[in-house]
Amino acid sequence: MSTSTPVAPALNGWASIADAATALGISRDTVRRMISRGEARAERVGPRLIRVDLSSIQRQPVGPRVGPDYEAVRERLLAQLPVEMIDPNVLTQLDRLINEAKRSNAHANLRRDRAVDERIAAGDDE
């Protein structure tokens, strides 16, 4: 049984930073950071035009999405509150907000994964 890390779908060709970001489901700033860290190859083809080699990005591992450490966030928030403010109502509200954030993060990940699946099904990864 293999325990290899899944890999992103194959991406071929050159694209603008905006098109690469759209194809990967990430922001343009993230693409720029990937270029500066050497995680994606890019070339300047004009005074302002940069093209990203999409095939250089395909080897990026795609693992389970990791959200914030909600318990650590909760503890930090509680540590900042004055002791007289910590009562069951405040704790209930804080837990409700944290649960909403967890659901929101899970929904965002699901939407992102569906968008990638749709692009693959449409053949946009070629």
C-alpha positions in Angstrom: 0.0 0.0 0.0 1.5 3.3 -1.1 1.3 6.4 1.1 2.4 8.9 -1.6 1.2 12.5 -1.5 -1.4 13.3 -4.2 -0.2 15.6 -6.9 -2.1 18.5 -8.6 -3.5 17.8 -12.1 -1.1 18.3 -15.0 -1.0 21.9 -16.2 0.7 22.6 -19.5 1.9 25.7 -21.3 2.6 29.3 -20.4 0.0 31.7 -18.9 -0.2 35.2 -17.5 -0.1 35.5 -13.7 -3.9 36.1 -13.7 -4.6 33.1 -15.8 -2.3 30.9 -13.8 -4.1 32.1 -10.6 -7.5 31.3 -12.1 -6.3 27.8 -13.3 -4.9 27.0 -9.8 -7.8 28.5 -7.8 -5.4 30.8 -6.0 -4.8 34.6 -5.9 -2.4 36.4 -8.2 -0.3 37.4 -5.1 0.1 33.7 -4.3 1.3 33.0 -7.8 3.8 35.9 -7.4 5.0 34.4 -4.1 5.4 31.0 -5.7 7.6 32.6 -8.4 9.7 34.4 -5.9 10.2 31.3 -3.8 11.1 29.3 -6.8 8.0 27.1 -6.7 7.0 28.2 -10.2 9.1 29.1 -13.2 8.3 32.4 -14.9 9.9 34.5 -17.6 9.5 38.2 -18.4 8.5 38.5 -22.1 8.2 42.3 -22.1 8.8 45.3 -19.9 5.7 44.4 -17.8 4.5 41.0 -19.1 5.4 37.9 -17.2 4.4 34.4 -18.3 4.2 31.5 -15.8 5.2 27.9 -16.9 2.2 26.0 -15.7 4.0 22.7 -16.0 6.5 23.8 -13.4 3.6 24.0 -10.9 2.1 20.5 -11.4 4.5 18.9 -8.9 3.1 20.8 -6.0 1.6 18.4 -3.5 -2.1 18.6 -3.0 -2.9 17.3 0.5 -5.7 17.8 2.9 -6.6 21.4 3.5 -5.5 22.7 6.8 -7.4 25.5 8.5 -6.5 27.6 11.5 -6.0 25.9 14.8 -9.3 27.0 16.2 -8.6 25.9 19.7 -5.5 28.0 19.9 -7.5 31.0 18.5 -10.1 30.4 21.2 -7.5 30.3 23.9 -5.7 33.5 22.7 -9.1 35.3 22.6 -9.9 34.1 26.1 -6.5 35.2 27.4 -7.2 38.7 26.1 -10.5 39.1 27.8 -10.7 40.5 31.3 -11.6 37.8 33.8 -14.9 39.5 34.8 -16.1 39.2 31.2 -15.7 35.4 30.9 -19.1 33.9 31.7 -21.1 31.1 30.1 -22.8 33.5 27.6 -19.4 34.8 26.3 -18.1 31.3 26.0 -21.2 30.2 24.1 -20.9 33.1 21.7 -17.2 32.5 21.2 -17.8 28.8 20.5 -20.6 29.7 18.1 -18.3 32.1 16.2 -15.6 29.5 16.0 -18.0 26.9 14.7 -19.2 29.3 12.0 -15.6 30.0 11.0 -14.9 26.2 10.7 -18.0 25.7 8.5 -17.1 28.7 6.4 -13.6 27.4 5.9 -14.9 23.9 5.0 -17.4 25.4 2.5 -14.6 27.5 0.9 -12.4 24.4 0.5 -15.4 22.5 -1.0 -16.1 25.3 -3.5 -12.4 25.4 -4.5 -12.2 21.7 -5.0 -15.4 21.7 -7.1 -14.0 24.5 -9.3 -10.8 22.4 -9.9 -12.9 19.3 -10.7 -15.0 21.3 -13.2 -11.9 22.7 -14.9 -10.4 19.2 -15.2 -13.7 17.8 -16.6 -13.9 20.6 -19.1 -10.3 19.8 -20.2 -8.9 23.2 -19.2 -5.9 21.5 -17.7 -4.4 20.7 -21.2 
